[in-house]
């Protein structure tokens, strides 16, 4: 009887160790991974100045995706953005819903109201993939080859972050 009891205790200890070892594997699921909505471009715009235009009766801030650059038509898709100040810096998170797969040039702008063709859209920044780059003074990025956000297979993409101005006098283009 004593031998049976010792075997049972030993079996229980071995079983407990086995369960513990099996529970400590590296196949954990990362719950922090982000899945973006289909056909969306997502990111954050960081503003390199603090000259926010607060009066929305005169206009609003916007982020746009262009299938053609330099623009020959309206943006393929746009979304209003709302800059907020955190730790002394203005930023705006955005989400643009894109109608179809393709490569898109992303820009930020201030849109004046009432809209007047040729002078109401003040481009303030452009996506260029270089962390911390000030696209407002880099004409080779604006007019030359530049990074584009690419949607394929109707997937959503994220972390498309770039810098911009808030100050409407520091525009990189007007149309």
HELIX and SHEET records of a PDB file:
HELIX    1   1 UNK A    2  UNK A   23  1                                  22    
HELIX    2   2 UNK A  135  UNK A  137  5                                   3    
HELIX    3   3 UNK A  139  UNK A  143  1                                   5    
SHEET    1   A 4 UNK A  84  UNK A  86  0                                        
SHEET    2   A 4 UNK A  89  UNK A  97 -1                                        
SHEET    3   A 4 UNK A  40  UNK A  47 -1                                        
SHEET    4   A 4 UNK A 162  UNK A 164  1                                        
SHEET    1   B 5 UNK A  77  UNK A  81  0                                        
SHEET    2   B 5 UNK A  59  UNK A  66 -1                                        
SHEET    3   B 5 UNK A 102  UNK A 112 -1                                        
SHEET    4   B 5 UNK A 121  UNK A 126 -1                                        
SHEET    5   B 5 UNK A 173  UNK A 174 -1                                        
SHEET    1   C 4 UNK A  77  UNK A  81  0                                        
SHEET    2   C 4 UNK A  59  UNK A  66 -1                                        
SHEET    3   C 4 UNK A 102  UNK A 112 -1                                        
SHEET    4   C 4 UNK A 149  UNK A 151 -1                                        
END                                                                             
